[in-house]
Amino acid sequence: MNFKRLGNTGVLVPEIGLGTWNYKGGVKPLRAGIELGALLIDTAEGYYTEDIVGEAVLPFRDEVIIATKVSGRNLAHDSVLRSCETSLRKLRTDCIDLYQIHWPNPVYPIDKTMSAIEKLVDRGCVSYVGVSNFSVEQIEEAQHYFPNYPIVSNQVLYNLNSRDIEKDLLPYCCDNNITVMAYTPLDFGRLCRLDSGVLSIIAAETGKTEAQVALNWCVCRENVIAIPKADSVAKTVENCGASGWRLSAEQLRRLDKAF
Ligand SMILES: NC(=O)c1ccc[n+]([C@@H]2O[C@H](COP(=O)([O-])OP(=O)(O)OC[C@H]3O[C@@H](n4cnc5c(N)ncnc54)[C@H](OP(=O)(O)O)[C@@H]3O)[C@@H](O)[C@H]2O)c1
């Protein structure tokens, strides 16, 4: 497994983490991923998977980065504090490694949200802070009201079929040391199917699977890590095999052109 720096911190994160939205696999696939170096697990209060993540991580707590999220509907100051407390309990930990704002929500003034999150960092309940589904302007505004700590990550939709972030957001995050966590990196599994043209040809050339090629394409970008979700041990092992090697520049060009 290759690792990258989380934002501008000294913390290393695996370029393939484990997603848990709609996750129904129990502890085994998560532990299989952890054993292969996928030492970042993404969850959210809104996924109802914090319990299983907490259980899976328990024996490896010091090695694994737990990334969870406060929902967009809970961004009022006191709601953030309450949400964090509940997440800590469900995750069976006393500190969330990466706490992310799941969605921006203009109903709640961002200054109040960020002030609550600052309290959580000051109290030691949260180590690092990230956002999700934020535009460049929204990151800048959130950072403005959170001057004492950096926003280290932005979790956004990114896969071969969804490349909107390449225009502004990805270069901005790269220039500002913000890790991009690519969600839905397999396009809900669509990129894993055979007969998808160039993807299958490159899978055959590299001796990898389509899923591995699609994930490797994501993490070839300098500051991008990917968090595929898989319910089985076999698929989790396959996805972890997307790291530790690189597509060639020529293969990347063919994929970029085809999608
Ligand atoms: N921040 C946000 O707003 C947001 C939004 C969406 C997702 N996310 C995060 O990103 C994670 C991943 O995104 P996602 O779950 O939407 O989609 P995804 O990871 O692109 O795709 C998941 C689907 O692909 C299948 N799959 C996984 N590995 C496979 C493989 N090697 N071969 C064949 N099929 C495979 C899974 O099958 P099975 O699981 O059925 O085995 C599942 O049906 C989420 O779990 C969540 O943590 C965040």
The ligand as an SDF file (V2000), in Angstrom:
LIG
                    3D

 48 52  0  0  0  0  0  0  0  0999 V2000
  -19.0660   12.4550    1.2310 N   0  0  0  0  0  0  0  0  0  0  0  0
  -20.0910   12.0530    0.5090 C   0  0  0  0  0  0  0  0  0  0  0  0
  -21.0520   12.7920    0.2380 O   0  0  0  0  0  0  0  0  0  0  0  0
  -20.0700   10.6520   -0.0330 C   0  0  0  0  0  0  0  0  0  0  0  0
  -20.9900   10.2500   -0.9980 C   0  0  0  0  0  0  0  0  0  0  0  0
  -20.9210    8.9480   -1.4760 C   0  0  0  0  0  0  0  0  0  0  0  0
  -19.9430    8.0700   -0.9680 C   0  0  0  0  0  0  0  0  0  0  0  0
  -19.0670    8.5020   -0.0030 N   0  0  0  0  0  0  0  0  0  0  0  0
  -18.0180    7.5940    0.5640 C   0  0  0  0  0  0  0  0  0  0  0  0
  -17.3230    6.9520   -0.4930 O   0  0  0  0  0  0  0  0  0  0  0  0
  -17.4210    5.5300   -0.3440 C   0  0  0  0  0  0  0  0  0  0  0  0
  -17.3900    4.8330   -1.6880 C   0  0  0  0  0  0  0  0  0  0  0  0
  -18.3890    5.3070   -2.5430 O   0  0  0  0  0  0  0  0  0  0  0  0
  -19.6860    4.4660   -2.9380 P   0  0  0  0  0  0  0  0  0  0  0  0
  -19.9500    3.4450   -1.8950 O   0  0  0  0  0  0  0  0  0  0  0  0
  -20.7410    5.4540   -3.2590 O   0  0  0  0  0  0  0  0  0  0  0  0
  -19.3180    3.8060   -4.3390 O   0  0  0  0  0  0  0  0  0  0  0  0
  -18.1210    2.9280   -4.9440 P   0  0  0  0  0  0  0  0  0  0  0  0
  -17.1150    2.6380   -3.9250 O   0  0  0  0  0  0  0  0  0  0  0  0
  -17.7030    3.6040   -6.2010 O   0  0  0  0  0  0  0  0  0  0  0  0
  -18.8820    1.6180   -5.3790 O   0  0  0  0  0  0  0  0  0  0  0  0
  -19.4070    0.6970   -4.4550 C   0  0  0  0  0  0  0  0  0  0  0  0
  -20.0280   -0.4320   -5.2640 C   0  0  0  0  0  0  0  0  0  0  0  0
  -19.0050   -1.0670   -6.0410 O   0  0  0  0  0  0  0  0  0  0  0  0
  -18.9670   -2.4430   -5.7190 C   0  0  0  0  0  0  0  0  0  0  0  0
  -17.5590   -2.8730   -5.7080 N   0  0  0  0  0  0  0  0  0  0  0  0
  -16.5930   -2.4610   -4.8560 C   0  0  0  0  0  0  0  0  0  0  0  0
  -15.4150   -3.0370   -5.1650 N   0  0  0  0  0  0  0  0  0  0  0  0
  -15.6570   -3.8410   -6.2200 C   0  0  0  0  0  0  0  0  0  0  0  0
  -14.8360   -4.7170   -6.9840 C   0  0  0  0  0  0  0  0  0  0  0  0
  -13.5430   -4.8370   -6.7350 N   0  0  0  0  0  0  0  0  0  0  0  0
  -15.4220   -5.4090   -8.0170 N   0  0  0  0  0  0  0  0  0  0  0  0
  -16.7400   -5.2720   -8.2840 C   0  0  0  0  0  0  0  0  0  0  0  0
  -17.5720   -4.4540   -7.5940 N   0  0  0  0  0  0  0  0  0  0  0  0
  -17.0250   -3.7420   -6.5600 C   0  0  0  0  0  0  0  0  0  0  0  0
  -19.5610   -2.5800   -4.3520 C   0  0  0  0  0  0  0  0  0  0  0  0
  -20.0650   -3.8830   -4.2210 O   0  0  0  0  0  0  0  0  0  0  0  0
  -20.4800   -4.5330   -2.7960 P   0  0  0  0  0  0  0  0  0  0  0  0
  -20.2340   -3.5460   -1.7370 O   0  0  0  0  0  0  0  0  0  0  0  0
  -21.9090   -4.8560   -2.9740 O   0  0  0  0  0  0  0  0  0  0  0  0
  -19.6460   -5.7280   -2.5990 O   0  0  0  0  0  0  0  0  0  0  0  0
  -20.6460   -1.5100   -4.3930 C   0  0  0  0  0  0  0  0  0  0  0  0
  -21.7970   -1.9960   -5.0400 O   0  0  0  0  0  0  0  0  0  0  0  0
  -18.7230    5.3870    0.4350 C   0  0  0  0  0  0  0  0  0  0  0  0
  -18.8520    4.1010    0.9910 O   0  0  0  0  0  0  0  0  0  0  0  0
  -18.5930    6.4960    1.4390 C   0  0  0  0  0  0  0  0  0  0  0  0
  -17.6870    6.1430    2.4780 O   0  0  0  0  0  0  0  0  0  0  0  0
  -19.1180    9.7690    0.4570 C   0  0  0  0  0  0  0  0  0  0  0  0
  1  2  1  0
  2  3  2  0
  2  4  1  0
  4  5  1  0
  4 48  2  0
  5  6  2  0
  6  7  1  0
  7  8  2  0
  8  9  1  0
  8 48  1  0
  9 10  1  0
  9 46  1  0
 10 11  1  0
 11 12  1  0
 11 44  1  0
 12 13  1  0
 13 14  1  0
 14 15  2  0
 14 16  1  0
 14 17  1  0
 17 18  1  0
 18 19  2  0
 18 20  1  0
 18 21  1  0
 21 22  1  0
 22 23  1  0
 23 24  1  0
 23 42  1  0
 24 25  1  0
 25 26  1  0
 25 36  1  0
 26 27  1  0
 26 35  1  0
 27 28  2  0
 28 29  1  0
 29 30  1  0
 29 35  2  0
 30 31  1  0
 30 32  2  0
 32 33  1  0
 33 34  2  0
 34 35  1  0
 36 37  1  0
 36 42  1  0
 37 38  1  0
 38 39  2  0
 38 40  1  0
 38 41  1  0
 42 43  1  0
 44 45  1  0
 44 46  1  0
 46 47  1  0
M  CHG  2   8   1  16  -1
M  END
$$$$
